Amino acid sequence: MKIPESMEESIESFAAETHRTKSNALIHLMWVGAEAGEDYVDPESDGPGVKTPISVSTEFVGVVARVSDLAEDRFDGTFSQAVRWAIRNGLAAENGDT
């Protein structure tokens, strides 16, 4: 999947602040964002900027499955868009941007 540079910077900052690896922070944010009780960020906005590729371990099948369901339900089956939204929503939830 691909994410905007600004989102990558936010993930790296969150990882450093919470003493997680970037990969673990990414999975955590995807889960928090997907499971949040509300939309903290606009699902229609995909974030600005050039998108760079990132990878997620398939070890976390529950998180991947949850975001895949989200893609089917809300993003016309577009997994990468659902991932970007879940990460942005997770960042907003974790940072209290409600």
Contact map, one row per residue, 1 for C-alpha under 8 A:
11100000000000000000000000000000000000000000000000001110000000000000000000000001001000000000000000
11110000000000000000000000000000000000000000000000111100000000000000000000000001000000000000000000
11111011000000000000000000000000000000000000000001111100000000000000000000000000000100000000000000
01111111000000000000000000000000000000000000001111110000000000000000000000000000000000000000000000
00111111100000000000000000000000000000000000000011110000000000000000000000000000000000000000000000
00011111110000000000000000000000000000000000000110000000000000000000000000000000000000000000000000
00111111111000000000000000000000000000000000001000000000000000000000000000000000000000010000000000
00111111111100000000000000000000000000000000000000000000000000000000000000000000000000000000000000
00001111111110000000000000000000000000000000000000000000000000000000000000000000000000000000000000
00000111111111000000000000000000000000000000000000000000000000000000000000000000000000000010000000
00000011111111100000010011000000000000000000000000000000000000000000000000000000000000000010000000
00000001111111110000010010000000000000000000000000000000000000000000000000000000000000000000000000
00000000111111111000000000000000000000000000000000000000000000000000000000000000000000000000000000
00000000011111111100000010000000000000000000000000000000000000000000000000000000000000000010000000
00000000001111111111110110000000000000000000000000000000000000000000000000000000000000000000000000
00000000000111111111100000000000000000000000000000000000000000000000000000000000000000000000000000
00000000000011111111000000000000000000000000000000000000000000000000000000000000000000000000000000
00000000000001111111000000000000000000000000000000000000000000000000000000000000000000000000000000
00000000000000111111100000000000000000000000000000000000000000000000000000000000000000000000000000
00000000000000111111111110000000000000000000000000000000000000000000000000000000000000000000000000
00000000000000110011111110000000000000000000000000000000000000000000000000000000000000000000000000
00000000001100100001111111000000000000000000000000000000000000000000000000000000000000000000000000
00000000000000000001111111100000000000000000000000000001100000000000000000000000000000000000000000
00000000000000100001111111110000000000000000000000000000000000000000000000000000000000000000000000
00000000001101100001111111111000000000000000000000000000000000000000000000000000000000000000000000
00000000001000000000011111111100000000000000000000000001000000000000000000000000000000100000000000
00000000000000000000001111111110000000000000000000000001000100100000000000000000000000000000000000
00000000000000000000000111111111000000000000000000000000000000000000000000000000000000000100000000
00000000000000000000000011111111100000000000000000000000000000000000000000000000000001111110000000
00000000000000000000000001111111110000000000000000000000000000100010000000000000001001100100000000
00000000000000000000000000111111111000000000000000000000000000100110000000000000000001000100000000
00000000000000000000000000011111111100000000000000000000000000000000000000000000000001101100110000
00000000000000000000000000001111111100000000000000000000000000000000000000000000000011111110100000
00000000000000000000000000000111111100000000000000000000000000000110010000000000000001001100000000
00000000000000000000000000000011111110000000000000000000000000000000000000000000000000000000000000
00000000000000000000000000000001111111100000000000000000000000000000000000000000000000001100100000
00000000000000000000000000000000001111100000000000000000000000000000000000000000000000000000000000
00000000000000000000000000000000000111110000000000000000000000000000000000000000000000000000000000
00000000000000000000000000000000000111111110000000000000000000000000000000000000000000001000000000
00000000000000000000000000000000000001111100000000000000000000000000000000000000000000001001100011
00000000000000000000000000000000000000111110100000000000000000000000000000000000000010011001000000
00000000000000000000000000000000000000111111100000000000000000000000000000000000000000000000000000
00000000000000000000000000000000000000101111110000000000000000000000000000000000000010000000000000
00000000000000000000000000000000000000000111110000000000000000000000000000000000000000000000000000
00000000000000000000000000000000000000001111111000000000000000000000000000000000000000000000000000
00000000000000000000000000000000000000000011111100000000000000000000000000000000100110000000000000
00010010000000000000000000000000000000000000111110000000000000000000000000000000000000000000000000
00010100000000000000000000000000000000000000011111000000000000000000000000000000000000000000000000
00011100000000000000000000000000000000000000001111100000000000000000000000000000000000000000000000
00111000000000000000000000000000000000000000000111110000000000000000000000000000000000000000000000
01111000000000000000000000000000000000000000000011111000000000000000000000000000000000000000000000
01111000000000000000000000000000000000000000000001111100000000000000000000000000000000000000000000
11100000000000000000000000000000000000000000000000111110000000000000000000000000000000000000000000
11100000000000000000000000000000000000000000000000011111000000000000000000000000000000000000000000
10000000000000000000000000000000000000000000000000001111100000000000000000000000000000000000000000
00000000000000000000001001100000000000000000000000000111110000000000000000000000000000000000000000
00000000000000000000001000000000000000000000000000000011111100000000000000000000000000000000000000
00000000000000000000000000000000000000000000000000000001111110010000000000000000000000000000000000
00000000000000000000000000000000000000000000000000000000111110000000000000000000000000000000000000
00000000000000000000000000100000000000000000000000000000111111110000000000000000000000000000000000
00000000000000000000000000000000000000000000000000000000011111111000000000000000000000000000000000
00000000000000000000000000000000000000000000000000000000000111111100000000000000000000000000000000
00000000000000000000000000100110000000000000000000000000000111111110000000000000000000000000000000
00000000000000000000000000000000000000000000000000000000010111111111000000000000000000000000000000
00000000000000000000000000000000000000000000000000000000000011111111100000000000000000000000000000
00000000000000000000000000000010010000000000000000000000000001111111110000000000000000000000000000
00000000000000000000000000000110010000000000000000000000000000111111111000000010011001000000000000
00000000000000000000000000000000000000000000000000000000000000011111111100001010010000000000000000
00000000000000000000000000000000000000000000000000000000000000001111111110000000000000000000000000
00000000000000000000000000000000010000000000000000000000000000000111111111100000010000000000000000
00000000000000000000000000000000000000000000000000000000000000000011111111111110110000000000000000
00000000000000000000000000000000000000000000000000000000000000000001111111111110000000000000000000
00000000000000000000000000000000000000000000000000000000000000000000111111111000000000000000000000
00000000000000000000000000000000000000000000000000000000000000000000011111111000010000000000000000
00000000000000000000000000000000000000000000000000000000000000000000011111111110110000000000000000
00000000000000000000000000000000000000000000000000000000000000000000001111111100000000000000000000
00000000000000000000000000000000000000000000000000000000000000000001001111111110000000000000000000
00000000000000000000000000000000000000000000000000000000000000000000001100111111110000000000000000
00000000000000000000000000000000000000000000000000000000000000000011001100101111111000000000000000
11000000000000000000000000000000000000000000000000000000000000000000000000000111111100000000000000
00000000000000000000000000000000000000000000010000000000000000000000001000100111111110000000000000
00000000000000000000000000000000000000000000000000000000000000000011011001100111111111000000000000
10000000000000000000000000000100000000000000000000000000000000000010000000000011111111100000000000
00100000000000000000000000000000000000000000010000000000000000000000000000000001111111110000000000
00000000000000000000000000000000100000001010010000000000000000000000000000000000111111111000000000
00000000000000000000000000001111110000000000000000000000000000000010000000000000011111111100000000
00000000000000000000000001001101100000000000000000000000000000000000000000000000001111111110000000
00000010000000000000000000001000100000001000000000000000000000000000000000000000000111111111000000
00000000000000000000000000001001110100111000000000000000000000000000000000000000000011111111100000
00000000000000000000000000011111110100000000000000000000000000000000000000000000000001111111110000
00000000011001000000000000001000100000000000000000000000000000000000000000000000000000111111111000
00000000000000000000000000000000000000011000000000000000000000000000000000000000000000011111111111
00000000000000000000000000000001100100010000000000000000000000000000000000000000000000001111111111
00000000000000000000000000000001000000000000000000000000000000000000000000000000000000000111111110
00000000000000000000000000000000000000000000000000000000000000000000000000000000000000000011111110
00000000000000000000000000000000000000000000000000000000000000000000000000000000000000000001111111
00000000000000000000000000000000000000010000000000000000000000000000000000000000000000000001111111
00000000000000000000000000000000000000010000000000000000000000000000000000000000000000000001100111
